[in-house]
Amino acid sequence: MQPHSTAIDPLALAAPDEDAHSGSRGFRRWLAPAFLAAWLVPLAAHAVGLEWLLPPLVLLITAALLRGGRTLFDRLILAVTLLLGVAMAAGLLFSIWPWRLHPVPVTGLALTALVVVSVATGRRPALPRPAWTDAVPLLVTAALIRYLATPYVGADLVRRVAVLGRGEDNFRHLALFDVVGRLGGYVFLDEPGARDHLLSQLVYYPQGWHLSAVLLDGFIVPPSTVPGGTGAMDHYISWTLAGFGLLVAALLWAAQWLPGRCTRCIGWCWPWRSAPSCSVASCRGCSVPASPPRRWG
């Protein structure tokens, strides 16, 4: 009686290794084009005057590389807060390199960093499937921003200045916003150049919000022109309202996670968790005065 033997197919053993090698080769194949596209895309957008598309592109790629959260809205909130924090830290570099806050090198650096993160972590861009629950907090945020913008909509210059003056120290923040835009970076890194345009007490004031707003504003305004006077004031008002909109969106995002334990117990009501959460959070948002809120540092 011959002993029982098991035949081993050498092709079956080689298949996993071959798949791994082919996946590695495929990963390396798109690496060089990705680094090239990180700079060609901003250059092309600048050439045709579509720089305003670059921040949403960076936001979507960042959200696609994250792995936290369950919904698309989760990813977007996490990506926005991450990018703002990185932008404030990178502002130290932007303030001293020769291109300052120009959209092309800033976006090229951001996209290159995202490619490096993808390579280092082995993550491929992937976003959660969009759902109608993602639209609810965004629509509520847009409605609240429109409500807060009511005093400015259709108002003449005198009325806009009067409403802006109701804020605690909006004119000082407007001056910081203007000087950061003129210098192209943090004011405290160019103290001699800032003292001709700014009170000395504001040179070392926290400027994270101001630099972030000016950085994003550069994707809308041509880099060669810096808005001044009433133009700078209108841009400042817009970014102040956008900052409050981010606060509202973050509040709605946090409120959606509050009923998570209950909705896990009764899974059928999960799609409806956005409605009551957004209702409570939006009521809290509507309770603030209509004048522009204070900014984050």
C-alpha positions as CSV (number, residue, x, y, z in Angstrom):
1,M,0.0,0.0,0.0
2,Q,1.5,3.3,-1.1
3,P,1.5,6.2,1.4
4,H,-0.9,9.0,0.7
5,S,0.8,12.0,-0.9
6,T,-0.6,15.4,-1.6
7,A,0.4,17.0,-4.9
8,I,1.5,20.6,-4.6
9,D,1.0,22.8,-7.6
10,P,4.0,25.1,-7.9
11,L,1.9,27.6,-9.9
12,A,-0.4,27.9,-6.9
13,L,2.5,28.8,-4.6
14,A,3.9,31.3,-7.1
15,A,0.6,33.1,-7.7
16,P,0.6,35.2,-4.5
17,D,4.1,36.3,-5.1
18,E,3.4,37.1,-8.7
19,D,0.3,39.1,-7.7
20,A,2.3,41.1,-5.1
21,H,5.1,41.8,-7.6
22,S,2.6,42.9,-10.2
23,G,0.8,45.1,-7.7
24,S,4.1,46.7,-6.7
25,R,5.0,47.2,-10.4
26,G,1.6,48.8,-11.0
27,F,2.1,51.0,-8.0
28,R,5.5,52.2,-9.2
29,R,4.1,52.7,-12.7
30,W,1.8,55.5,-11.7
31,L,4.3,57.0,-9.2
32,A,6.3,59.1,-11.7
33,P,3.1,60.4,-13.5
34,A,1.6,61.3,-10.2
35,F,4.6,63.5,-9.2
36,L,4.6,65.1,-12.6
37,A,0.9,65.8,-12.5
38,A,1.3,67.4,-9.0
39,W,3.0,70.3,-10.7
40,L,1.5,70.2,-14.2
41,V,-2.1,70.5,-13.0
42,P,-1.5,73.7,-11.0
43,L,0.5,75.2,-13.9
44,A,-2.3,74.3,-16.3
45,A,-5.0,75.7,-14.0
46,H,-3.0,78.9,-13.6
47,A,-2.5,79.2,-17.4
48,V,-6.3,79.1,-18.0
49,G,-7.3,81.1,-15.0
50,L,-8.9,78.3,-13.1
51,E,-6.9,78.4,-9.9
52,W,-10.1,78.4,-7.8
53,L,-10.5,74.7,-8.7
54,L,-7.2,73.7,-7.0
55,P,-8.3,73.9,-3.3
56,P,-11.3,71.6,-3.9
57,L,-9.0,69.2,-5.7
58,V,-6.5,69.1,-2.8
59,L,-9.4,68.7,-0.4
60,L,-10.9,65.8,-2.3
61,I,-7.5,64.0,-2.6
62,T,-6.8,64.5,1.1
63,A,-10.2,63.2,2.0
64,A,-9.7,60.2,-0.3
65,L,-6.4,59.3,1.5
66,L,-7.9,59.5,5.0
67,R,-9.5,56.4,6.5
68,G,-11.4,57.8,9.4
69,G,-15.1,58.4,9.4
70,R,-18.0,56.5,7.9
71,T,-19.6,59.1,5.5
72,L,-18.4,61.5,2.9
73,F,-19.2,64.4,5.2
74,D,-17.0,62.9,7.9
75,R,-14.1,62.7,5.5
76,L,-14.6,66.3,4.3
77,I,-14.7,67.7,7.8
78,L,-11.6,65.8,8.8
79,A,-9.8,66.8,5.6
80,V,-10.7,70.5,6.0
81,T,-9.4,70.7,9.6
82,L,-6.3,68.7,8.8
83,L,-5.5,71.0,5.8
84,L,-6.1,74.2,7.8
85,G,-3.7,73.0,10.5
86,V,-1.1,72.0,8.0
87,A,-1.5,75.3,6.1
88,M,-0.9,77.3,9.3
89,A,2.3,75.4,10.0
90,A,3.4,75.5,6.4
91,G,2.9,79.3,6.5
92,L,6.2,79.5,8.2
93,L,7.8,78.1,5.0
94,F,5.6,80.2,2.7
95,S,6.6,83.4,4.5
96,I,10.3,82.9,3.7
97,W,10.4,81.1,0.3
98,P,10.6,83.3,-2.8
99,W,7.1,82.4,-4.1
100,R,5.3,83.4,-0.9
101,L,1.5,82.4,-1.3
102,H,1.4,82.0,-5.0
103,P,-1.2,79.3,-5.9
104,V,1.0,77.2,-8.2
105,P,4.0,76.4,-5.9
106,V,1.6,76.1,-2.9
107,T,-0.6,73.6,-4.7
108,G,2.4,71.8,-6.3
109,L,3.9,71.3,-2.8
110,A,0.6,70.1,-1.4
111,L,-0.1,67.6,-4.2
112,T,3.5,66.3,-4.0
113,A,3.1,65.8,-0.2
114,L,-0.1,63.9,-0.8
115,V,1.7,61.6,-3.3
116,V,4.4,61.0,-0.8
117,V,1.8,60.1,1.9
118,S,0.1,57.7,-0.5
119,V,3.4,56.0,-1.2
120,A,4.5,55.9,2.4
121,T,1.1,54.5,3.7
122,G,0.3,52.3,0.6
123,R,-3.2,53.9,0.4
124,R,-5.0,54.4,-2.8
125,P,-7.5,57.3,-3.0
126,A,-11.0,56.1,-2.1
127,L,-14.0,58.0,-0.9
128,P,-17.2,56.8,0.8
129,R,-20.3,56.6,-1.4
130,P,-22.2,59.9,-1.3
131,A,-25.6,59.8,0.4
132,W,-28.4,62.3,0.9
133,T,-27.4,62.5,4.6
134,D,-24.1,64.2,3.5
135,A,-26.1,67.0,1.9
136,V,-28.2,67.8,5.0
137,P,-25.5,69.4,7.1
138,L,-24.0,71.2,4.1
139,L,-27.4,72.7,3.2
140,V,-27.9,73.7,6.8
141,T,-24.5,75.3,6.9
142,A,-25.2,77.2,3.6
143,A,-28.5,78.4,5.0
144,L,-26.9,79.7,8.2
145,I,-24.2,81.5,6.3
146,R,-26.8,83.2,4.2
147,Y,-28.7,84.2,7.3
148,L,-25.5,85.8,8.8
149,A,-24.8,87.5,5.5
150,T,-28.1,89.2,5.5
151,P,-26.9,92.6,6.9
152,Y,-24.3,92.8,4.0
153,V,-26.4,91.6,1.1
154,G,-27.4,94.6,-1.0
155,A,-25.9,97.1,1.5
156,D,-24.0,100.1,0.4
157,L,-20.4,100.8,1.5
158,V,-21.5,102.9,4.5
159,R,-23.9,100.2,5.7
160,R,-21.2,97.5,5.3
161,V,-18.7,99.5,7.3
162,A,-21.3,100.2,10.0
163,V,-22.2,96.5,10.4
164,L,-18.5,95.6,10.4
165,G,-17.9,98.1,13.1
166,R,-20.3,96.3,15.4
167,G,-17.8,93.5,15.8
168,E,-15.4,93.6,18.8
169,D,-12.2,94.3,16.8
170,N,-13.0,93.7,13.2
171,F,-11.0,96.6,11.9
172,R,-7.8,95.4,13.6
173,H,-8.3,91.9,12.1
174,L,-9.0,93.6,8.7
175,A,-5.7,95.4,9.0
176,L,-3.9,92.1,9.7
177,F,-5.7,90.4,6.8
178,D,-4.5,93.2,4.5
179,V,-0.9,93.3,5.7
180,V,-0.5,89.5,5.6
181,G,-1.7,89.6,2.0
182,R,0.7,92.4,1.1
183,L,3.7,90.7,2.7
184,G,2.7,87.3,1.5
185,G,3.2,85.5,4.9
186,Y,3.2,85.9,8.6
187,V,3.7,89.4,9.8
188,F,6.0,88.5,12.7
189,L,8.5,87.1,10.3
190,D,8.9,90.5,8.5
191,E,8.6,92.9,11.4
192,P,10.4,95.9,9.8
193,G,8.1,95.7,6.7
194,A,5.0,95.3,8.8
195,R,5.5,98.3,11.2
196,D,4.8,100.8,8.4
197,H,1.3,99.3,7.9
198,L,0.4,97.9,11.3
199,L,0.3,98.7,15.0
200,S,3.2,97.3,16.8
201,Q,0.9,95.5,19.2
202,L,-0.5,93.4,16.3
203,V,2.8,92.2,14.9
204,Y,2.9,89.2,17.2
205,Y,-0.9,88.6,17.4
206,P,-1.9,85.1,16.4
207,Q,-2.3,85.1,12.6
208,G,-3.3,81.6,11.7
209,W,-6.8,82.5,10.5
210,H,-5.5,85.6,8.6
211,L,-2.9,83.6,6.7
212,S,-5.3,80.8,5.9
213,A,-7.9,83.3,4.6
214,V,-5.2,85.2,2.5
215,L,-3.9,81.9,1.2
216,L,-7.3,80.8,-0.1
217,D,-8.1,84.3,-1.3
218,G,-5.1,84.0,-3.6
219,F,-6.8,81.2,-5.5
220,I,-9.7,83.6,-6.4
221,V,-7.8,86.9,-6.9
222,P,-5.0,87.0,-9.5
223,P,-1.7,86.6,-7.7
224,S,-0.3,89.8,-9.1
225,T,-3.1,91.9,-7.5
226,V,-3.8,92.3,-3.8
227,P,-7.3,93.8,-3.0
228,G,-7.1,97.0,-1.0
229,G,-9.6,99.4,0.5
230,T,-13.2,98.4,0.1
231,G,-12.1,95.3,-1.9
232,A,-10.0,94.0,1.0
233,M,-12.9,94.7,3.3
234,D,-15.4,92.7,1.2
235,H,-13.0,89.8,0.9
236,Y,-12.4,89.9,4.7
237,I,-16.2,89.8,5.3
238,S,-16.6,86.8,3.0
239,W,-13.8,84.8,4.7
240,T,-15.1,85.7,8.1
241,L,-18.5,84.3,7.2
242,A,-16.8,81.2,5.7
243,G,-14.9,80.7,8.9
244,F,-18.2,80.8,10.9
245,G,-19.6,78.4,8.3
246,L,-16.8,76.0,9.1
247,L,-17.6,76.3,12.8
248,V,-21.3,75.5,12.1
249,A,-20.3,72.5,9.9
250,A,-18.0,71.2,12.6
251,L,-20.8,71.6,15.2
252,L,-23.3,69.7,12.9
253,W,-20.7,67.0,12.4
254,A,-20.2,66.6,16.1
255,A,-23.9,66.6,16.7
256,Q,-24.4,63.8,14.3
257,W,-22.2,61.5,16.3
258,L,-24.1,62.1,19.6
259,P,-27.0,59.7,18.8
260,G,-24.6,57.0,17.5
261,R,-25.2,54.6,20.4
262,C,-29.0,54.8,20.1
263,T,-29.0,54.4,16.3
264,R,-26.8,51.3,16.6
265,C,-29.6,49.8,18.8
266,I,-32.3,50.6,16.3
267,G,-30.4,50.4,13.0
268,W,-33.5,51.1,10.8
269,C,-33.5,54.8,11.9
270,W,-29.8,55.3,11.1
271,P,-30.5,57.3,7.8
272,W,-32.6,59.8,9.8
273,R,-30.0,60.7,12.4
274,S,-28.9,63.9,10.5
275,A,-32.4,65.5,10.8
276,P,-32.7,65.9,14.6
277,S,-29.0,66.6,15.1
278,C,-28.9,69.3,12.4
279,S,-32.1,70.8,13.9
280,V,-30.6,71.2,17.3
281,A,-27.2,72.4,16.0
282,S,-28.8,74.9,13.6
283,C,-30.9,76.4,16.4
284,R,-27.7,76.9,18.3
285,G,-26.1,78.5,15.3
286,C,-29.0,80.8,14.8
287,S,-28.7,82.0,18.4
288,V,-25.5,84.0,17.6
289,P,-25.7,87.7,16.5
290,A,-25.7,88.4,12.8
291,S,-22.4,90.4,13.0
292,P,-19.3,88.5,12.0
293,P,-18.0,86.2,14.8
294,R,-14.5,86.1,16.3
295,R,-12.0,84.1,14.4
296,W,-9.7,81.3,15.4
297,G,-6.0,82.1,15.9
